[in-house]
Amino acid sequence: MSLPYDHEFDKAWQYGIKVRRVVPEVATHDSHVASTIAVASETPNRKFHWTRRMPTYRYRLGNELNRVLHGLAQVLQERFSR
């Protein structure tokens, strides 16, 4: 694997998978529960300069555009195939 598994799971268009949503949601985030993640001020700043993060931004933008286009194509296909 060259990417984390959750990144691959988001690529339904690449594997020909139909994407669906469950309503009502099975699990939700409870904003009243305190986070156990360390506070940002406790950790040193280790971020790359924004120019070195451009490949990541390009990947994320392409991934999100593909996700939206795949979802729209599915909706249109289901609406007009009946």
C-alpha positions as CSV (number, residue, x, y, z in Angstrom):
1,M,0.0,0.0,0.0
2,S,1.3,3.4,-0.9
3,L,-1.6,5.3,0.8
4,P,-3.5,4.7,4.0
5,Y,-6.4,2.4,3.7
6,D,-9.1,5.1,4.3
7,H,-7.8,6.9,1.2
8,E,-8.2,3.9,-0.9
9,F,-11.8,3.3,0.5
10,D,-12.7,6.8,-0.8
11,K,-11.9,5.9,-4.4
12,A,-15.2,4.2,-5.4
13,W,-14.8,5.4,-9.0
14,Q,-11.5,3.6,-9.4
15,Y,-13.0,0.2,-8.4
16,G,-16.5,0.7,-9.9
17,I,-18.2,0.7,-6.5
18,K,-21.6,2.4,-6.0
19,V,-21.5,4.8,-3.1
20,R,-24.5,4.9,-0.7
21,R,-25.4,6.7,2.5
22,V,-27.3,5.4,5.4
23,V,-30.0,7.7,6.8
24,P,-30.3,8.1,9.8
25,E,-26.6,7.9,10.4
26,V,-25.5,4.9,12.4
27,A,-22.7,6.7,14.2
28,T,-22.2,10.4,14.8
29,H,-19.6,12.6,16.4
30,D,-20.5,13.8,19.9
31,S,-19.1,17.4,20.2
32,H,-19.8,17.4,24.0
33,V,-17.1,14.8,24.7
34,A,-13.6,16.2,25.2
35,S,-10.9,15.1,22.8
36,T,-8.1,12.9,23.9
37,I,-5.8,14.3,21.1
38,A,-2.9,16.4,22.5
39,V,-3.4,20.1,22.3
40,A,-1.6,21.7,19.4
41,S,0.4,24.0,21.6
42,E,2.0,21.1,23.3
43,T,3.6,19.7,20.2
44,P,6.3,21.4,18.2
45,N,5.5,22.8,14.8
46,R,6.7,20.2,12.2
47,K,4.8,21.3,9.2
48,F,6.5,21.6,5.8
49,H,6.6,25.0,4.1
50,W,3.4,25.4,2.0
51,T,5.3,25.1,-1.2
52,R,6.5,21.6,-0.3
53,R,2.9,20.6,0.4
54,M,1.7,21.4,-3.1
55,P,1.8,17.8,-4.3
56,T,-0.4,16.8,-1.4
57,Y,-2.9,19.6,-2.1
58,R,-3.0,18.6,-5.8
59,Y,-3.7,15.0,-4.8
60,R,-6.4,16.0,-2.4
61,L,-8.1,18.3,-4.8
62,G,-8.1,15.7,-7.6
63,N,-9.4,13.1,-5.2
64,E,-12.3,15.3,-4.1
65,L,-13.2,16.3,-7.6
66,N,-13.2,12.7,-8.7
67,R,-15.5,11.8,-5.7
68,V,-17.9,14.6,-6.5
69,L,-18.0,13.7,-10.2
70,H,-18.5,10.0,-9.5
71,G,-21.3,10.8,-7.1
72,L,-23.1,13.1,-9.6
73,A,-22.7,10.5,-12.3
74,Q,-24.3,7.9,-10.1
75,V,-27.2,10.2,-9.2
76,L,-27.8,11.2,-12.8
77,Q,-27.6,7.6,-14.0
78,E,-30.2,6.4,-11.5
79,R,-32.5,9.3,-12.2
80,F,-32.5,9.0,-16.0
81,S,-32.2,5.2,-16.3
82,R,-35.7,4.5,-15.0
